[in-house]
Amino acid sequence: MSIEVTHLTKIYGEQKAVNNISFELKKGEIVGFLGPNGAGKSTTMKIITGYLPPTEGTVKVAGFDVVTNTMEVRKRVGYLAEANPLYFDMYVREFLSFVADAHQVPNKWARIDEMIAMTGLTAERNKKIGALSKGYKQRVGLAQALIHDPEVLILDEPTSGLDPNQLVEIRDLIKSLGQNKTVMLSTHIMQEVEAMCSRVIIIKNGNITANDYISNLKNQPGDEGFITVSFGETLTNEELAAIPGVTRVVSRENNAWQLFSTDLEVLRKNLMQFALINNRNILSLQSNSTSLEDIFRDITK
Ligand SMILES: Nc1ncnc2c1ncn2[C@@H]1O[C@H](COP(=O)(O)OP(=O)(O)OP(=O)(O)O)[C@@H](O)[C@H]1O
């Protein structure tokens, strides 16, 4: 297990920010950590990286306890903090050199140039950090998180401040990093979660309210969804209602219908078979499933 959080609680003075939460991340997973403002995401992430002690409970990274083995944890974790603290007076390469020294990175300059290329900083590499745009500062934050080739990446809102093109580039980079690293990332952008993560952990008021694969959350057994299908021929509602799995038929304009079912995968197959056997031409077919945005609102309201 790459990350093991067990009965973790964090109390700041009177404020309970995290309330007895437990979860695990397996090696190679990219997991989205979601929740409304103030839910306890950053607090949990700071504890996992060893920057903040828990009040109660244990957290292990690659088998090392974050309290009793902090140095071993830091060697294995790359952390992009929400505020992305950088030294604005330093040049990009100078700053990365400083971070690389702290981690005793071998072949430092080769590694720095590799990180600069990987995070798309080549054109900006000789600038002062303070002179960079927000998106490029974010890339420096990512480069410093990656410099010591950690096996676990904790990214607190990694794409905040990026323009749409940069967003796609950084998402692709995180996705490719996830092939051999464990990534836990927080974000408020659901599209991003769908693009990068297979699993999500949702936290609200310090409590975990969901921890599941996106496909499971979207497709709860028994939930009724529908497929919108249009045919080249005119059909009757009765014909379509007879397709196995169809619970309800609603006709739309232009030979289109909404076919409701509690199992859209099965319905899709049966629909194809129906068209084949009866020599009907399907012109378009679209499954409707609940968006992650709806699920998030539902779970955190
Ligand atoms: N240093 C601190 N001292 C006191 N309270 C704190 C401190 N840091 C966080 N909190 C409180 O703990 C709760 C959880 O905060 P946290 O920053 O972990 O939430 P978050 O989910 O990351 O929120 P956001 O999405 O807004 O970044 C909030 O109520 C916050 O005000």
The ligand as a Gaussian input file, in Angstrom:
#p B3LYP/6-31G(d) Opt

LIG

0 1
 N       -3.865000      26.409000      10.788000
 C       -5.172000      26.341000      11.034000
 N       -5.674000      26.795000      12.209000
 C       -6.997000      26.714000      12.483000
 N       -7.913000      26.197000      11.628000
 C       -7.472000      25.735000      10.469000
 C       -6.090000      25.786000      10.092000
 N       -5.950000      25.247000       8.850000
 C       -7.195000      24.873000       8.471000
 N       -8.100000      25.165000       9.419000
 C       -9.554000      24.889000       9.370000
 O       -9.739000      23.508000       9.171000
 C      -10.817000      23.272000       8.261000
 C      -10.309000      22.453000       7.070000
 O       -9.430000      23.273000       6.297000
 P       -8.658000      22.730000       5.001000
 O       -7.761000      23.834000       4.548000
 O       -8.034000      21.435000       5.322000
 O       -9.873000      22.527000       3.981000
 P       -9.855000      22.273000       2.413000
 O      -10.800000      21.148000       2.190000
 O       -8.474000      22.119000       1.915000
 O      -10.509000      23.618000       1.852000
 P      -10.282000      24.411000       0.441000
 O      -10.999000      23.635000      -0.611000
 O      -10.991000      25.724000       0.727000
 O       -8.821000      24.562000       0.220000
 C      -11.351000      24.641000       7.878000
 O      -12.464000      24.917000       8.696000
 C      -10.210000      25.572000       8.203000
 O      -10.670000      26.856000       8.550000

